[in-house]
């Protein structure tokens, strides 16, 4: 999906209502046995972990009786940095379109002219001033895997002194028109360029525990989930600890278009509208069984407090089986999310 023509917007009343209703529409997707199991967990184990949530603009509060101390995260996606230098010259035929995509943007607050680098630096200043416990970088931080852009990002992250988790987006590893499958190109450019951003963590999946809350990042930048990623999620969920899940591409929610969500039942080759402009192979015929099972298990996990994603460049909310999924606006405009995980005794 190429969201370059979409602009970030505030969450509308209509969007909020659609998000709330989405939670009631998931049962047919899950199937009778899984839906029944999820309902039982929500009444039993889930009620001991999930205590509700609230959303005020970019501030998300997740309440949990299983949390003893507040946890504060800053969530960033879709900065689309385009910095390059002479080292990128051999790849200009593959980076040209995206190098011009976000040179100038409008700030999501002021609507004043700005640019992705200024917005990223402003966001990191917010991370410091807000005293966050960690920054989650959820993909498309760069528009293509330029050495200059990645070095620039690393230098600024290290200056903050704040821990971070990173997972790739579809643009982070994509040189348009380069030969190879999405999986092959992702693997190659993670190894050649993106590796420093992971700080020796597994690029496909990792977790950071903060005050008893597990922050998971899983790479779904090809729209698909690997068997080892599903197993990783199962192991993390089996701990029973409160969790938040961060991905680049949002997970399917009823009423959302095919390009919006990983796990959409209509996703596949016939629905792929952007392969030509992005100069990449078409999507596979349909989702793997693993991807669909991942979607089912995520929204049946009794200790999952919320899902956070990027990719669409638009702030949105859906609620499935009582679990909120919030998509952040594009950080190319300065947009981000502040996520607070709070004990039930802490007032908003």
Order of alpha helices (4+ residues) and beta strands (2+ residues): alpha-alpha-alpha-beta-beta-beta-alpha-beta-beta-alpha-beta-alpha-beta-alpha-alpha-beta-beta-alpha-beta-alpha-beta-beta-beta-beta
